[in-house]
């Protein structure tokens, strides 16, 4: 069971996602991704990232973690390392879970 999104809930998302993504609940697409929880290349997870500055002053991600927001056992984060930022597409940010 998700702490923020109960099974079968309707949610409101906002696009585009502006500012820092870290710690936000996001709908993400990654073409080579197969979400281990439900399959497919789309997932709703908590976004965490580590970045470093390169020699030219540009920031690049060394790791992006898409973490499940659940109390249930058996769910693992999706970890993406050493990849360009455009390798994943952030579709939208979770704004609200609607009452059922």
C-alpha positions as CSV (number, residue, x, y, z in Angstrom):
1,X,0.0,0.0,0.0
2,X,1.3,3.4,-0.9
3,X,1.6,6.0,1.8
4,X,0.4,8.8,-0.5
5,X,-1.6,7.0,-3.2
6,X,-3.9,4.2,-2.2
7,X,-4.7,1.5,-4.7
8,X,-7.3,2.6,-7.2
9,X,-7.1,6.3,-6.2
10,X,-7.5,9.2,-8.7
11,X,-4.7,11.8,-8.6
12,X,-4.0,15.2,-10.0
13,X,-0.7,15.9,-11.7
14,X,0.9,19.1,-12.9
15,X,3.0,19.6,-16.0
16,X,5.6,20.9,-16.5
17,X,7.7,20.2,-13.4
18,X,9.7,23.3,-12.6
19,X,12.6,23.8,-10.1
20,X,14.3,21.0,-8.2
21,X,12.8,17.6,-8.6
22,X,14.5,16.0,-5.6
23,X,12.1,14.6,-3.1
24,X,9.0,15.1,-5.2
25,X,6.6,12.4,-6.3
26,X,6.8,12.3,-10.1
27,X,5.4,10.5,-13.1
28,X,8.4,9.4,-15.1
29,X,9.0,7.7,-18.4
30,X,12.2,5.9,-19.3
31,X,12.2,3.9,-22.5
32,X,14.5,1.1,-21.3
33,X,12.8,1.0,-17.9
34,X,10.6,-1.9,-16.9
35,X,8.9,-1.0,-13.6
36,X,9.5,-4.1,-11.5
37,X,6.2,-3.5,-9.6
38,X,3.8,-3.2,-12.5
39,X,5.8,-3.5,-15.8
40,X,5.8,-0.8,-18.4
41,X,8.0,2.2,-18.9
42,X,6.0,4.7,-16.8
43,X,6.2,4.8,-13.0
44,X,5.2,7.1,-10.1
45,X,8.0,7.3,-7.6
46,X,9.9,9.7,-5.3
47,X,12.7,11.3,-7.3
48,X,16.2,11.5,-5.8
49,X,19.4,12.4,-7.6
50,X,23.0,13.0,-7.0
51,X,24.8,15.5,-9.2
52,X,28.4,16.6,-9.7
53,X,29.9,19.6,-11.5
54,X,32.0,18.7,-14.5
55,X,35.2,20.5,-15.5
56,X,33.2,22.9,-17.7
57,X,31.0,23.9,-14.8
58,X,27.9,22.0,-16.1
59,X,26.1,19.7,-13.7
60,X,25.5,16.1,-14.5
61,X,23.7,13.3,-12.7
62,X,25.8,10.5,-11.3
63,X,22.7,8.7,-10.0
64,X,19.0,9.0,-10.2
65,X,16.9,6.9,-7.8
66,X,13.2,6.4,-8.3
67,X,12.1,5.3,-4.9
68,X,8.8,3.6,-4.0
69,X,6.7,5.5,-1.5
70,X,5.2,2.5,0.3
71,X,5.2,0.7,3.6
72,X,4.9,-2.7,1.9
73,X,7.9,-5.0,1.8
74,X,9.5,-6.2,-1.4
75,X,9.5,-2.9,-3.3
76,X,12.9,-1.7,-4.5
77,X,14.1,1.6,-5.9
78,X,14.9,1.9,-9.6
79,X,18.5,3.1,-9.8
80,X,19.8,4.8,-12.9
81,X,23.6,5.6,-13.0
82,X,25.9,7.6,-15.2
83,X,23.3,8.6,-17.8
84,X,22.4,11.8,-19.5
85,X,19.6,13.8,-17.9
86,X,17.5,13.5,-21.1
87,X,17.5,9.7,-20.8
88,X,14.5,9.9,-18.5
89,X,11.4,12.1,-19.2
90,X,9.6,13.6,-16.2
91,X,6.0,13.8,-17.3
92,X,4.3,15.5,-14.3
93,X,4.4,16.0,-10.5
94,X,1.8,14.6,-8.1
95,X,-0.2,17.5,-6.7
96,X,-3.1,15.9,-4.9
97,X,-4.7,12.5,-4.3
98,X,-8.5,12.9,-4.7
99,X,-10.8,11.7,-2.0
100,X,-12.6,8.5,-3.0
